[in-house]
Amino acid sequence: MQWRTIAHAILRPVETIGIDLAAQAAGTAAVLVEWQASNAHVAEFRTSLRNDQIVQLVESHSEARVGIDAPFGWPASFVKTVGEWERAGHWATETEPDIKPLRYRLTDFHVREKTERWPLSVSTDLISICAFRCAALLTALAGAEGVVRVGGRVVEVYPAAALNRWHLPSRKYKGPKPIARDLRIQLVASLEGLIPLTIAPAVRNACIASDHCLDALVSALVTRAACVGLTDPPPPDDNGTLFEEGWIELPTADSLRLLATAVP
Protein backbone atom coordinates (compact mmCIF):
# COMPACT_ATOMS: atom_id res chain seq x y z
CA MET A 1 0.00 0.00 0.00
CA GLN A 2 1.15 3.55 -0.69
CA TRP A 3 0.78 5.80 2.35
CA ARG A 4 2.71 8.87 1.24
CA THR A 5 -0.15 10.37 -0.78
CA ILE A 6 -1.38 13.57 0.80
CA ALA A 7 -5.10 13.11 1.06
CA HIS A 8 -6.00 16.77 1.46
CA ALA A 9 -4.98 19.68 -0.75
CA ILE A 10 -2.59 22.06 0.98
CA LEU A 11 -2.83 25.75 0.17
CA ARG A 12 -0.77 28.66 1.46
CA PRO A 13 -1.08 29.72 4.16
CA VAL A 14 -1.68 26.24 5.55
CA GLU A 15 -2.57 25.40 9.11
CA THR A 16 -1.42 22.55 11.30
CA ILE A 17 -2.88 21.62 14.66
CA GLY A 18 -0.80 19.81 17.26
CA ILE A 19 -2.51 18.00 20.12
CA ASP A 20 -0.79 16.70 23.23
CA LEU A 21 -3.40 14.17 24.28
CA ALA A 22 -3.46 13.06 27.90
CA ALA A 23 -5.70 10.48 29.53
CA GLN A 24 -7.78 13.34 30.95
CA ALA A 25 -8.75 16.78 29.69
CA ALA A 26 -6.65 18.46 32.39
CA GLY A 27 -3.35 17.49 30.73
CA THR A 28 -4.47 18.01 27.13
CA ALA A 29 -3.32 20.97 25.03
CA ALA A 30 -3.63 22.07 21.40
CA VAL A 31 -1.68 24.58 19.32
CA LEU A 32 -2.58 25.99 15.91
CA VAL A 33 0.26 27.08 13.60
CA GLU A 34 -0.23 29.09 10.40
CA TRP A 35 2.43 28.56 7.71
CA GLN A 36 3.34 31.39 5.39
CA ALA A 37 5.78 31.48 2.46
CA SER A 38 8.93 31.73 4.59
CA ASN A 39 7.88 31.67 8.24
CA ALA A 40 5.26 30.39 10.63
CA HIS A 41 3.01 31.95 13.24
CA VAL A 42 1.50 30.32 16.30
CA ALA A 43 -2.04 31.56 15.98
CA GLU A 44 -3.83 29.90 18.88
CA PHE A 45 -3.45 27.60 21.85
CA ARG A 46 -5.93 25.88 24.13
CA THR A 47 -5.64 23.78 27.26
CA SER A 48 -7.78 21.39 29.33
CA LEU A 49 -9.57 20.06 26.28
CA ARG A 50 -12.25 17.39 26.21
CA ASN A 51 -12.63 15.25 23.09
CA ASP A 52 -15.69 17.16 21.92
CA GLN A 53 -13.75 20.43 22.18
CA ILE A 54 -10.90 18.95 20.12
CA VAL A 55 -13.39 17.84 17.48
CA GLN A 56 -14.88 21.34 17.43
CA LEU A 57 -11.42 22.88 17.01
CA VAL A 58 -10.50 20.56 14.15
CA GLU A 59 -13.82 21.04 12.40
CA SER A 60 -13.50 24.83 12.66
CA HIS A 61 -10.22 24.59 10.71
CA SER A 62 -11.39 22.28 7.96
CA GLU A 63 -8.20 22.53 5.85
CA ALA A 64 -5.78 22.01 8.74
CA ARG A 65 -3.71 18.86 9.09
CA VAL A 66 -3.68 17.44 12.61
CA GLY A 67 -0.98 15.68 14.64
CA ILE A 68 -1.84 13.82 17.85
CA ASP A 69 0.72 12.75 20.43
CA ALA A 70 -0.86 9.42 21.35
CA PRO A 71 -0.73 5.86 20.00
CA PHE A 72 -3.14 5.15 17.16
CA GLY A 73 -3.23 1.38 17.72
CA TRP A 74 -1.85 -1.64 19.54
CA PRO A 75 0.87 -4.09 18.46
CA ALA A 76 -0.65 -6.52 15.96
CA SER A 77 1.06 -9.46 17.72
CA PHE A 78 -0.46 -8.38 21.03
CA VAL A 79 -3.96 -8.09 19.59
CA LYS A 80 -3.68 -11.48 17.85
CA THR A 81 -2.18 -13.28 20.84
CA VAL A 82 -4.64 -11.93 23.37
CA GLY A 83 -7.53 -12.59 20.99
CA GLU A 84 -6.44 -16.21 20.59
CA TRP A 85 -6.17 -16.55 24.35
CA GLU A 86 -9.69 -15.20 24.81
CA ARG A 87 -11.14 -17.25 21.96
CA ALA A 88 -9.48 -20.61 22.48
CA GLY A 89 -7.56 -20.47 25.75
CA HIS A 90 -4.31 -20.85 23.84
CA TRP A 91 -1.24 -18.62 24.26
CA ALA A 92 0.39 -18.63 20.83
CA THR A 93 4.00 -18.10 21.92
CA GLU A 94 6.75 -20.06 23.62
CA THR A 95 6.96 -20.39 27.41
CA GLU A 96 9.60 -17.65 27.66
CA PRO A 97 9.08 -15.61 24.50
CA ASP A 98 10.69 -12.44 23.32
CA ILE A 99 7.91 -10.17 24.48
CA LYS A 100 9.01 -7.10 22.54
CA PRO A 101 6.60 -7.83 19.63
CA LEU A 102 3.80 -7.95 22.21
CA ARG A 103 4.89 -4.63 23.71
CA TYR A 104 5.92 -2.60 20.67
CA ARG A 105 4.57 -1.78 17.22
CA LEU A 106 6.60 -1.69 14.02
CA THR A 107 6.72 2.09 14.29
CA ASP A 108 8.09 1.83 17.85
CA PHE A 109 10.95 -0.35 16.59
CA HIS A 110 11.64 2.27 13.91
CA VAL A 111 11.75 5.08 16.48
CA ARG A 112 14.07 3.02 18.65
CA GLU A 113 16.42 2.44 15.70
CA LYS A 114 16.54 6.12 14.75
CA THR A 115 16.59 7.76 18.20
CA GLU A 116 17.87 5.05 20.59
CA ARG A 117 14.77 5.45 22.74
CA TRP A 118 11.66 3.30 23.06
CA PRO A 119 8.24 4.95 22.92
CA LEU A 120 6.00 3.96 25.80
CA SER A 121 4.45 0.55 25.21
CA VAL A 122 0.76 0.94 24.40
CA SER A 123 0.08 -2.63 25.55
CA THR A 124 2.01 -2.65 28.86
CA ASP A 125 2.39 0.96 30.03
CA LEU A 126 -0.12 3.52 31.31
CA ILE A 127 -0.09 5.18 27.87
CA SER A 128 -2.71 2.55 27.01
CA ILE A 129 -5.29 4.64 28.89
CA CYS A 130 -4.47 7.58 26.65
CA ALA A 131 -4.77 5.25 23.64
CA PHE A 132 -8.36 4.42 24.64
CA ARG A 133 -9.17 8.12 24.54
CA CYS A 134 -7.30 8.55 21.27
CA ALA A 135 -9.30 5.75 19.64
CA ALA A 136 -12.52 7.47 20.66
CA LEU A 137 -11.21 10.79 19.33
CA LEU A 138 -10.14 9.29 15.99
CA THR A 139 -13.58 7.73 15.67
CA ALA A 140 -15.21 11.10 16.29
CA LEU A 141 -12.92 12.79 13.75
CA ALA A 142 -13.36 10.12 11.08
CA GLY A 143 -15.02 11.22 7.86
CA ALA A 144 -16.63 9.12 5.16
CA GLU A 145 -13.38 7.19 4.67
CA GLY A 146 -13.41 6.00 8.28
CA VAL A 147 -10.46 5.99 10.65
CA VAL A 148 -7.17 6.26 8.76
CA ARG A 149 -4.16 5.43 10.95
CA VAL A 150 -1.44 6.14 8.37
CA GLY A 151 -1.20 8.94 5.80
CA GLY A 152 -4.53 10.63 6.46
CA ARG A 153 -5.47 14.10 7.56
CA VAL A 154 -4.74 13.14 11.19
CA VAL A 155 -1.30 11.67 11.91
CA GLU A 156 0.43 10.19 14.93
CA VAL A 157 3.41 12.12 16.29
CA TYR A 158 5.94 11.75 19.11
CA PRO A 159 7.36 15.13 20.17
CA ALA A 160 10.32 13.87 22.25
CA ALA A 161 11.51 11.69 19.35
CA ALA A 162 11.16 14.63 16.97
CA LEU A 163 13.26 16.85 19.23
CA ASN A 164 15.87 14.09 19.37
CA ARG A 165 15.93 13.90 15.58
CA TRP A 166 16.35 17.69 15.38
CA HIS A 167 19.31 17.51 17.80
CA LEU A 168 17.45 19.51 20.43
CA PRO A 169 17.03 18.63 24.13
CA SER A 170 14.56 15.73 24.27
CA ARG A 171 14.84 14.62 27.89
CA LYS A 172 14.25 16.29 31.25
CA TYR A 173 12.19 19.13 29.75
CA LYS A 174 8.96 17.90 31.32
CA GLY A 175 7.66 18.72 34.77
CA PRO A 176 7.87 21.60 37.26
CA LYS A 177 11.57 21.43 38.17
CA PRO A 178 13.69 24.51 37.38
CA ILE A 179 15.93 22.50 35.03
CA ALA A 180 12.86 21.45 33.03
CA ARG A 181 11.66 25.04 32.77
CA ASP A 182 15.11 26.19 31.66
CA LEU A 183 15.13 23.53 28.94
CA ARG A 184 11.70 24.64 27.75
CA ILE A 185 12.98 28.21 27.50
CA GLN A 186 15.88 26.91 25.42
CA LEU A 187 13.62 24.81 23.22
CA VAL A 188 11.17 27.63 22.50
CA ALA A 189 14.03 29.97 21.57
CA SER A 190 15.57 27.34 19.29
CA LEU A 191 12.29 26.72 17.49
CA GLU A 192 11.68 30.43 17.04
CA GLY A 193 15.12 30.95 15.53
CA LEU A 194 15.47 27.88 13.36
CA ILE A 195 12.14 27.83 11.52
CA PRO A 196 11.66 30.93 11.90
CA LEU A 197 8.59 30.92 14.11
CA THR A 198 6.63 33.84 15.54
CA ILE A 199 5.11 33.07 18.93
CA ALA A 200 2.85 35.50 20.76
CA PRO A 201 3.96 36.24 24.33
CA ALA A 202 0.99 34.42 25.88
CA VAL A 203 1.73 31.29 23.86
CA ARG A 204 5.47 31.47 24.61
CA ASN A 205 4.73 31.78 28.32
CA ALA A 206 2.36 28.80 28.14
CA CYS A 207 4.97 26.64 26.39
CA ILE A 208 7.55 27.57 29.01
CA ALA A 209 5.16 26.96 31.89
CA SER A 210 3.74 23.68 30.57
CA ASP A 211 5.37 20.78 28.74
CA HIS A 212 1.87 19.91 27.49
CA CYS A 213 1.70 23.17 25.53
CA LEU A 214 5.25 22.73 24.27
CA ASP A 215 4.53 19.17 23.13
CA ALA A 216 1.42 20.42 21.35
CA LEU A 217 3.54 23.00 19.53
CA VAL A 218 6.12 20.39 18.52
CA SER A 219 3.28 18.13 17.37
CA ALA A 220 2.07 20.88 15.05
CA LEU A 221 5.59 21.28 13.65
CA VAL A 222 5.96 17.55 13.02
CA THR A 223 2.58 17.56 11.30
CA ARG A 224 3.94 20.19 8.92
CA ALA A 225 6.94 17.96 8.25
CA ALA A 226 4.54 15.16 7.34
CA CYS A 227 2.65 17.52 5.01
CA VAL A 228 5.76 18.40 3.01
CA GLY A 229 7.38 14.96 2.87
CA LEU A 230 10.04 15.58 5.50
CA THR A 231 9.33 12.52 7.64
CA ASP A 232 10.60 8.96 7.37
CA PRO A 233 8.41 6.97 4.98
CA PRO A 234 6.81 3.82 6.40
CA PRO A 235 7.76 0.44 4.98
CA PRO A 236 5.45 -1.39 2.56
CA ASP A 237 2.33 -2.59 4.34
CA ASP A 238 1.48 -5.67 2.31
CA ASN A 239 -0.07 -7.52 5.26
CA GLY A 240 -1.89 -4.50 6.72
CA THR A 241 0.09 -4.30 9.95
CA LEU A 242 0.55 -0.53 9.80
CA PHE A 243 -3.14 -0.15 8.99
CA GLU A 244 -3.82 -1.83 12.35
CA GLU A 245 -1.03 -0.33 14.44
CA GLY A 246 -0.54 3.20 13.11
CA TRP A 247 2.72 4.93 12.21
CA ILE A 248 4.62 7.69 14.04
CA GLU A 249 5.62 10.52 11.70
CA LEU A 250 9.30 10.98 12.57
CA PRO A 251 10.84 14.09 10.98
CA THR A 252 14.13 13.88 9.14
CA ALA A 253 17.17 15.33 10.90
CA ASP A 254 17.48 18.37 8.61
CA SER A 255 13.78 19.15 8.34
CA LEU A 256 13.33 21.84 11.00
CA ARG A 257 14.97 24.63 8.99
CA LEU A 258 12.98 23.61 5.90
CA LEU A 259 9.50 23.49 7.36
CA ALA A 260 8.41 26.99 6.34
CA THR A 261 9.95 26.99 2.86
CA ALA A 262 9.34 23.40 1.73
CA VAL A 263 6.75 22.96 -1.00
CA PRO A 264 4.18 20.17 -0.51
C-alpha positions in Angstrom: 0.0 0.0 0.0 1.2 3.5 -0.7 0.8 5.8 2.4 2.7 8.9 1.2 -0.1 10.4 -0.8 -1.4 13.6 0.8 -5.1 13.1 1.1 -6.0 16.8 1.5 -5.0 19.7 -0.8 -2.6 22.1 1.0 -2.8 25.8 0.2 -0.8 28.7 1.5 -1.1 29.7 4.2 -1.7 26.2 5.5 -2.6 25.4 9.1 -1.4 22.6 11.3 -2.9 21.6 14.7 -0.8 19.8 17.3 -2.5 18.0 20.1 -0.8 16.7 23.2 -3.4 14.2 24.3 -3.5 13.1 27.9 -5.7 10.5 29.5 -7.8 13.3 30.9 -8.8 16.8 29.7 -6.6 18.5 32.4 -3.4 17.5 30.7 -4.5 18.0 27.1 -3.3 21.0 25.0 -3.6 22.1 21.4 -1.7 24.6 19.3 -2.6 26.0 15.9 0.3 27.1 13.6 -0.2 29.1 10.4 2.4 28.6 7.7 3.3 31.4 5.4 5.8 31.5 2.5 8.9 31.7 4.6 7.9 31.7 8.2 5.3 30.4 10.6 3.0 32.0 13.2 1.5 30.3 16.3 -2.0 31.6 16.0 -3.8 29.9 18.9 -3.4 27.6 21.8 -5.9 25.9 24.1 -5.6 23.8 27.3 -7.8 21.4 29.3 -9.6 20.1 26.3 -12.3 17.4 26.2 -12.6 15.3 23.1 -15.7 17.2 21.9 -13.7 20.4 22.2 -10.9 18.9 20.1 -13.4 17.8 17.5 -14.9 21.3 17.4 -11.4 22.9 17.0 -10.5 20.6 14.2 -13.8 21.0 12.4 -13.5 24.8 12.7 -10.2 24.6 10.7 -11.4 22.3 8.0 -8.2 22.5 5.9 -5.8 22.0 8.7 -3.7 18.9 9.1 -3.7 17.4 12.6 -1.0 15.7 14.6 -1.8 13.8 17.8 0.7 12.8 20.4 -0.9 9.4 21.4 -0.7 5.9 20.0 -3.1 5.1 17.2 -3.2 1.4 17.7 -1.8 -1.6 19.5 0.9 -4.1 18.5 -0.6 -6.5 16.0 1.1 -9.5 17.7 -0.5 -8.4 21.0 -4.0 -8.1 19.6 -3.7 -11.5 17.8 -2.2 -13.3 20.8 -4.6 -11.9 23.4 -7.5 -12.6 21.0 -6.4 -16.2 20.6 -6.2 -16.6 24.4 -9.7 -15.2 24.8 -11.1 -17.2 22.0 -9.5 -20.6 22.5 -7.6 -20.5 25.8 -4.3 -20.8 23.8 -1.2 -18.6 24.3 0.4 -18.6 20.8 4.0 -18.1 21.9 6.7 -20.1 23.6 7.0 -20.4 27.4 9.6 -17.7 27.7 9.1 -15.6 24.5 10.7 -12.4 23.3 7.9 -10.2 24.5 9.0 -7.1 22.5 6.6 -7.8 19.6 3.8 -7.9 22.2 4.9 -4.6 23.7 5.9 -2.6 20.7 4.6 -1.8 17.2 6.6 -1.7 14.0 6.7 2.1 14.3 8.1 1.8 17.8 11.0 -0.4 16.6 11.6 2.3 13.9 11.7 5.1 16.5 14.1 3.0 18.6 16.4 2.4 15.7 16.5 6.1 14.7 16.6 7.8 18.2 17.9 5.1 20.6 14.8 5.5 22.7 11.7 3.3 23.1 8.2 4.9 22.9 6.0 4.0 25.8 4.4 0.6 25.2 0.8 0.9 24.4 0.1 -2.6 25.6 2.0 -2.7 28.9 2.4 1.0 30.0 -0.1 3.5 31.3 -0.1 5.2 27.9 -2.7 2.5 27.0 -5.3 4.6 28.9 -4.5 7.6 26.6 -4.8 5.3 23.6 -8.4 4.4 24.6 -9.2 8.1 24.5 -7.3 8.6 21.3 -9.3 5.7 19.6 -12.5 7.5 20.7 -11.2 10.8 19.3 -10.1 9.3 16.0 -13.6 7.7 15.7 -15.2 11.1 16.3 -12.9 12.8 13.8 -13.4 10.1 11.1 -15.0 11.2 7.9 -16.6 9.1 5.2 -13.4 7.2 4.7 -13.4 6.0 8.3 -10.5 6.0 10.7 -7.2 6.3 8.8 -4.2 5.4 10.9 -1.4 6.1 8.4 -1.2 8.9 5.8 -4.5 10.6 6.5 -5.5 14.1 7.6 -4.7 13.1 11.2 -1.3 11.7 11.9 0.4 10.2 14.9 3.4 12.1 16.3 5.9 11.7 19.1 7.4 15.1 20.2 10.3 13.9 22.2 11.5 11.7 19.4 11.2 14.6 17.0 13.3 16.8 19.2 15.9 14.1 19.4 15.9 13.9 15.6 16.3 17.7 15.4 19.3 17.5 17.8 17.5 19.5 20.4 17.0 18.6 24.1 14.6 15.7 24.3 14.8 14.6 27.9 14.2 16.3 31.3 12.2 19.1 29.7 9.0 17.9 31.3 7.7 18.7 34.8 7.9 21.6 37.3 11.6 21.4 38.2 13.7 24.5 37.4 15.9 22.5 35.0 12.9 21.5 33.0 11.7 25.0 32.8 15.1 26.2 31.7 15.1 23.5 28.9 11.7 24.6 27.7 13.0 28.2 27.5 15.9 26.9 25.4 13.6 24.8 23.2 11.2 27.6 22.5 14.0 30.0 21.6 15.6 27.3 19.3 12.3 26.7 17.5 11.7 30.4 17.0 15.1 31.0 15.5 15.5 27.9 13.4 12.1 27.8 11.5 11.7 30.9 11.9 8.6 30.9 14.1 6.6 33.8 15.5 5.1 33.1 18.9 2.8 35.5 20.8 4.0 36.2 24.3 1.0 34.4 25.9 1.7 31.3 23.9 5.5 31.5 24.6 4.7 31.8 28.3 2.4 28.8 28.1 5.0 26.6 26.4 7.6 27.6 29.0 5.2 27.0 31.9 3.7 23.7 30.6 5.4 20.8 28.7 1.9 19.9 27.5 1.7 23.2 25.5 5.2 22.7 24.3 4.5 19.2 23.1 1.4 20.4 21.4 3.5 23.0 19.5 6.1 20.4 18.5 3.3 18.1 17.4 2.1 20.9 15.0 5.6 21.3 13.6 6.0 17.5 13.0 2.6 17.6 11.3 3.9 20.2 8.9 6.9 18.0 8.3 4.5 15.2 7.3 2.6 17.5 5.0 5.8 18.4 3.0 7.4 15.0 2.9 10.0 15.6 5.5 9.3 12.5 7.6 10.6 9.0 7.4 8.4 7.0 5.0 6.8 3.8 6.4 7.8 0.4 5.0 5.4 -1.4 2.6 2.3 -2.6 4.3 1.5 -5.7 2.3 -0.1 -7.5 5.3 -1.9 -4.5 6.7 0.1 -4.3 10.0 0.6 -0.5 9.8 -3.1 -0.1 9.0 -3.8 -1.8 12.3 -1.0 -0.3 14.4 -0.5 3.2 13.1 2.7 4.9 12.2 4.6 7.7 14.0 5.6 10.5 11.7 9.3 11.0 12.6 10.8 14.1 11.0 14.1 13.9 9.1 17.2 15.3 10.9 17.5 18.4 8.6 13.8 19.1 8.3 13.3 21.8 11.0 15.0 24.6 9.0 13.0 23.6 5.9 9.5 23.5 7.4 8.4 27.0 6.3 10.0 27.0 2.9 9.3 23.4 1.7 6.7 23.0 -1.0 4.2 20.2 -0.5 
